[in-house]
Amino acid sequence: MELPDITMNMKQLKCCVVIPTYNNNKTLKKVLDGVLEYTSDIVLVNDGSTDNTLHILEKYPQIEQIHIPKNKGKGNALKLGFKYAVGLGYDYAITLDSDGQHFPSDIPVFIEELVKSDNKNMLLIGDRNMNEADVLARSRKGNRVSTYWVKAVTGLDLKDSQSGFRLYPIKALDKIRFFRNTKKFEFEVEVIVKAHWSDIEVKNVPINILYDQSERVSHFRPFMDIARIVVLIIWFLLVKLFYIIPRNFIRRLKKKGIKRFFLEDFLRNGDSPRKKALSIALGVFIGLSPLWGFHTIIVIFLAILLKLNKVIAFAFSNISLPPFIPFVLLLSLQTGNLVLGQDTYVAKEDLIADFDLLSHLEAYLIGSITLSVTAAVVSGVIGYLVLSVLQPKKIIANG
């Protein structure tokens, strides 16, 4: 794609360039001049620079400028830049760092990818090829750690999650609520996760990289910034367990209906009958166990740890949904009384109306554990036999 085509496509796509900068006076001019070769639709956010950045920017009256009195961080600068750009009518924004590590000549890579894609609702992240590029070991290690945990939260198989050279769908992102306190580098992780959870496609595109230590000024603080990212990731893991996985399960169930969901996501899932049966057994075991309030997080955690089917395990753990709780309690108590050889009988009506569980705690706990283990074994065996018969032969062969 030739230069005039890139410029024209950027206009048609309503795409601008947002550049956050903080004390990068050695490289800022080179970056701005490089970007201006492709577009004059630039929003520069001066994040409280104390060098001669203001003097440099006086020579660029043609670009939009936001000046923050005091440095608050890259995440804050990006949020302000995006909000300002959306107000100007832009739908997309390409971001690149002003420290000289990114080549403006890679702007066409993002535009070409967006133009050829049928799905225009996408976030593109520059892949710096960290394993082979001439970069600092700490940068390479930090990127591996970040990318690993982003995959744990989203399932995205990204090669580079920390690159600041990106194309953001800022109009779509404007509808997403981001945390107020993600003002530094952790915002770039937050936007990946929340974009993915909002059904925005996230993928890498190849870019070039230059680490010139004589000119480049990095404001990344390895300990503090990585700590902030870790805290954010921990929160996202909890949100994923308690909200995202159940939400996605319910969405698929509602969209497909029970029959289609059973056929496509259950019977025709690529997992083997053995793996599905173990997932059923795990779900039933946790669902009937006396772990009230923690069923969801425990069943999903164990499904991930044991590499079982999370959807199936979660579905069968809902055997203890609120409407069924009285019946589960009653059955657990009766099972416990049977194991202990006691004659105590508890009617369903008494259990619902006025029942002191503490006075029957021993019977309940023993009965609950016995019931959950027995039901898990029985449901697992039945599930395996049924699935072995119903499973398509080619999937059994691959299982």
C-alpha positions in Angstrom: 0.0 0.0 0.0 1.5 3.3 -1.1 1.8 6.4 1.1 -1.2 8.3 -0.5 -3.3 5.1 0.1 -2.3 5.0 3.7 -3.2 8.6 4.3 -6.5 8.2 2.5 -7.4 5.1 4.4 -6.6 6.8 7.7 -9.0 9.6 6.8 -11.7 7.2 5.8 -11.3 5.1 8.9 -11.3 8.2 11.0 -8.0 7.2 12.5 -5.6 9.6 14.3 -2.3 9.2 16.1 -2.1 9.7 19.8 1.4 10.3 21.3 2.0 10.5 25.0 5.3 12.1 25.9 7.2 12.8 29.1 10.8 14.2 29.0 11.7 12.7 25.6 13.2 15.9 24.1 16.0 14.0 22.4 13.7 11.9 20.3 10.3 13.8 20.2 11.1 15.8 17.0 12.1 12.7 15.1 9.0 10.9 16.1 6.7 13.8 15.2 8.3 14.3 11.8 8.0 10.6 11.0 4.3 10.5 11.9 3.6 13.7 9.9 4.7 11.9 6.8 1.5 9.8 7.1 -1.0 12.1 8.7 -1.4 15.4 10.4 -4.2 14.1 12.5 -2.1 13.9 15.7 -3.1 14.3 19.3 0.0 14.8 21.5 -0.4 14.6 25.3 2.5 16.3 27.2 2.4 14.5 30.5 4.1 17.3 32.6 7.5 17.3 30.9 10.2 19.4 32.6 12.7 19.4 29.8 12.4 21.6 26.7 9.5 19.6 25.3 7.3 22.8 25.3 9.9 24.6 23.1 9.9 21.7 20.6 6.1 21.6 20.5 5.9 25.4 19.7 7.1 24.4 16.2 4.2 22.1 15.6 1.1 24.3 15.8 -0.7 22.0 13.2 -1.1 19.2 15.8 -3.6 19.0 18.6 -1.8 19.4 22.0 -2.9 18.5 25.6 -0.6 19.8 28.3 -0.8 18.2 31.8 0.8 20.5 34.5 2.2 17.6 36.5 3.3 14.1 35.4 0.6 11.5 36.2 1.6 8.5 34.1 1.2 7.0 30.7 -2.2 5.4 31.4 -3.6 8.7 32.4 -2.2 10.4 29.3 -3.6 7.8 27.0 -7.1 8.1 28.6 -7.1 11.8 28.1 -5.8 11.5 24.6 -8.5 9.0 23.6 -11.3 11.0 25.2 -10.1 14.1 23.4 -9.8 12.2 20.0 -13.3 10.8 20.3 -14.6 14.3 20.9 -12.9 15.3 17.7 -14.8 12.5 15.8 -12.1 9.9 15.5 -13.0 6.2 15.7 -9.4 4.8 15.9 -6.1 5.9 17.3 -2.7 4.6 16.7 -0.3 5.1 19.6 3.4 5.0 19.7 6.0 6.0 22.2 8.0 9.2 21.9 11.3 7.7 23.1 12.3 6.6 19.6 11.9 2.9 20.0 9.1 2.7 17.5 9.3 3.4 13.8 6.5 5.6 12.4 7.2 3.8 9.1 5.3 0.8 10.7 2.0 2.8 10.8 1.0 1.2 7.5 1.2 -2.3 9.1 -1.7 -1.3 11.4 -3.8 0.4 8.7 -3.3 -2.5 6.2 -4.4 -5.1 8.8 -7.5 -3.1 9.7 -8.4 -2.4 6.1 -8.2 -6.1 5.0 -10.1 -7.4 8.1 -13.8 -8.0 7.9 -14.0 -7.3 11.6 -13.2 -3.7 12.2 -13.8 -4.0 16.0 -10.3 -4.8 16.8 -7.3 -3.8 19.0 -3.9 -4.4 17.3 -0.7 -4.6 19.3 2.7 -4.3 17.8 4.8 -7.5 18.2 8.4 -6.4 18.8 9.8 -9.9 18.4 11.3 -9.7 21.9 13.0 -13.1 21.7 15.2 -12.0 18.8 15.3 -8.2 18.9 18.2 -6.4 20.5 16.4 -5.5 23.7 17.3 -5.4 27.4 16.9 -8.6 29.3 14.6 -7.0 31.9 12.3 -5.8 29.1 12.2 -9.2 27.6 11.5 -10.9 31.0 8.9 -8.3 31.9 7.0 -8.9 28.7 7.1 -12.7 29.1 5.6 -12.3 32.6 2.9 -9.9 31.5 2.0 -11.9 28.4 1.7 -15.1 30.5 -0.8 -13.6 32.9 -2.7 -11.9 30.2 -3.2 -15.3 28.6 -4.3 -16.7 32.0 -7.0 -14.1 32.3 -8.1 -14.0 28.6 -6.9 -17.1 26.9 -5.3 -14.8 24.2 -2.1 -16.3 22.7 -0.2 -13.0 22.3 3.5 -12.8 21.8 3.8 -9.2 23.0 1.4 -7.6 25.5 3.4 -4.6 26.6 4.2 -2.9 23.3 3.0 0.7 23.2 2.7 0.7 19.4 -1.0 -0.1 19.0 -4.1 0.6 17.1 -7.1 1.2 19.5 -10.8 1.2 18.5 -11.2 4.3 20.7 -14.9 4.8 19.8 -15.7 1.3 21.0 -13.5 1.6 24.1 -15.3 4.8 25.0 -18.2 2.6 26.1 -16.0 0.6 28.5 -15.5 1.7 32.1 -11.8 1.7 33.0 -10.4 2.0 36.6 -9.6 5.5 37.7 -6.4 4.5 39.4 -4.8 2.8 36.4 -2.8 5.8 35.5 0.5 4.2 34.6 1.7 1.3 32.4 -0.9 -1.1 33.9 -3.6 0.6 31.8 -2.1 -1.1 28.7 -2.8 -4.4 30.4 -6.3 -3.4 31.6 -7.4 -2.3 28.1 -6.3 -5.7 26.6 -8.4 -7.6 29.1 -11.5 -5.4 29.1 -11.4 -5.1 25.3 -11.3 -8.9 25.0 -14.1 -9.3 27.6 -16.2 -6.8 25.5 -15.8 -9.0 22.4 -13.2 -6.7 20.7 -10.7 -8.8 18.8 -7.2 -8.5 20.1 -4.2 -9.6 18.0 -0.5 -8.9 17.4 1.0 -7.4 14.2 4.7 -7.4 13.5 6.7 -4.2 14.0 10.3 -3.2 14.1 12.0 -1.9 17.3 15.1 0.2 18.2 16.6 0.4 21.6 19.1 3.3 21.4 20.4 3.7 25.0 22.1 7.0 24.0 18.8 8.7 23.2 16.1 6.6 24.7 14.6 7.6 28.1 12.4 4.9 29.7 10.1 5.8 32.6 9.2 2.2 33.3 10.0 1.3 36.9 10.5 -2.4 37.0 9.5 -3.0 40.7 6.6 -0.6 41.2 5.1 -0.9 37.7 5.2 -4.7 37.7 3.7 -4.7 41.2 0.8 -2.6 39.9 0.3 -5.0 37.0 0.3 -8.0 39.3 -2.3 -6.5 41.6 -4.5 -5.7 38.5 -4.0 -9.3 37.2 -5.0 -10.8 40.5 -8.2 -8.8 40.5 -8.9 -9.8 36.9 -8.5 -13.5 37.8 -11.1 -13.1 40.5 -13.5 -11.3 38.1 -12.9 -14.1 35.5 -13.7 -16.8 38.0 -16.8 -15.2 39.6 -18.2 -13.3 36.6 -16.8 -13.8 33.1 -16.8 -17.6 32.9 -20.4 -17.9 34.4 -21.5 -15.0 32.2 -20.1 -16.5 29.0 -21.7 -19.9 29.9 -25.1 -18.3 30.4 -24.7 -16.3 27.2 -24.0 -19.4 25.1 -26.8 -21.3 26.7 -29.3 -18.5 26.0 -28.1 -17.9 22.5 -28.1 -21.6 21.4 -30.9 -23.0 23.6 -30.5 -26.1 25.7 -30.8 -28.6 22.9 -28.3 -26.9 20.6 -25.9 -26.1 23.5 -26.0 -29.8 24.5 -25.3 -31.0 21.0 -22.6 -28.5 20.1 -20.8 -27.6 23.3 -21.3 -30.8 25.1 -21.5 -33.8 22.8 -19.5 -32.4 19.9 -16.9 -30.7 22.0 -13.4 -31.9 21.1 -12.7 -33.4 24.5 -12.8 -37.1 24.9 -15.7 -38.9 26.8 -13.3 -39.7 29.6 -12.4 -36.0 30.1 -16.0 -35.0 29.9 -17.0 -37.6 32.4 -14.4 -36.5 34.8 -15.6 -32.9 34.4 -19.1 -34.0 35.2 -17.9 -35.8 38.3 -15.9 -32.8 39.4 -18.9 -30.5 39.0 -21.3 -32.8 40.9 -18.8 -33.4 43.6 -18.2 -29.7 44.2 -21.9 -28.8 43.8 -23.0 -31.2 46.5 -20.0 -30.5 48.9 -20.5 -28.3 52.0 -18.5 -25.5 50.5 -21.4 -23.0 50.2 -20.4 -19.7 48.6 -17.2 -21.0 47.1 -18.6 -23.6 44.6 -17.9 -21.5 41.5 -14.4 -20.4 42.2 -13.4 -23.9 43.5 -14.8 -25.8 40.6 -13.3 -23.5 37.9 -9.9 -23.5 39.7 -9.8 -27.3 39.9 -11.0 -27.6 36.3 -8.1 -25.4 35.2 -5.6 -27.2 37.5 -6.7 -30.6 36.4 -7.1 -29.5 32.7 -10.7 -30.6 32.6 -13.6 -29.0 30.7 -14.5 -25.8 32.6 -17.9 -25.3 31.0 -19.1 -28.8 31.8 -17.7 -28.7 35.3 -19.3 -25.4 36.0 -22.6 -26.5 34.5 -22.9 -29.6 36.7 -21.7 -27.7 39.8 -25.0 -25.8 39.6 -26.8 -28.8 40.9 -26.9 -26.7 44.1 -28.6 -23.7 42.7 -30.8 -21.8 45.3 -34.1 -23.6 44.4 -32.4 -26.9 45.0 -30.5 -26.1 48.2 -33.3 -27.3 50.6 -33.4 -30.6 48.8 -29.6 -31.0 48.8 -29.5 -30.2 52.6 -32.3 -32.7 53.3 -30.6 -35.5 51.2 -27.3 -34.8 52.9 -28.8 -35.0 56.4 -30.7 -38.2 55.6 -27.5 -39.7 54.1 -25.6 -38.7 57.2 -28.2 -40.2 59.5 -28.1 -43.4 57.5 -24.2 -43.6 57.7 -24.3 -42.9 61.5 -27.1 -45.3 62.1 -29.4 -42.6 63.6 -33.1 -42.6 63.3 -33.5 -38.8 63.2 -35.8 -37.8 60.4 -36.1 -34.3 59.1 -39.1 -33.4 57.0 -38.6 -31.1 54.0 -41.1 -28.7 55.4 -39.2 -28.4 58.7 -36.0 -27.9 56.9 -37.4 -24.9 55.0 -39.4 -23.4 57.8 -37.4 -23.7 61.0 -34.3 -25.9 61.2 -31.2 -25.7 63.4 -28.4 -27.0 61.2 -25.8 -26.7 64.0 -27.6 -29.4 66.1 -27.3 -31.8 63.1 -23.8 -30.6 61.9 -22.1 -34.0 62.3 -24.8 -35.8 60.3 -24.9 -33.1 57.7 -21.1 -33.0 57.1 -20.7 -36.7 56.9 -23.8 -37.1 54.7 -22.7 -34.2 52.4 -19.3 -35.7 51.8 -20.7 -39.2 51.3 -23.4 -37.9 49.0 -21.0 -35.8 46.9 -18.5 -38.6 46.5 -21.1 -41.2 45.6 -23.0 -38.9 43.3 -19.7 -37.8 41.6 -18.7 -41.5 41.0 -22.1 -42.5 39.7 -22.6 -39.4 37.5 -19.1 -39.8 36.1 -19.6 -43.5 35.2 -23.0 -42.9 33.7 -21.7 -39.9 31.8 -18.8 -41.8 30.4 -21.0 -44.7 29.2 -23.6 -42.3 27.6 -21.0 -40.1 26.0 -19.0 -43.1 24.7 -22.2 -44.1 22.8 -23.3 -40.7 21.7 -19.9 -39.1 20.9 -19.1 -38.9 17.2 -16.6 -41.5 16.2 -14.0 -39.1 14.8 -13.9 -37.2 18.1 -13.6 -40.5 20.1 -10.6 -41.4 17.9 -9.0 -38.0 18.5 -9.8 -38.1 22.2 
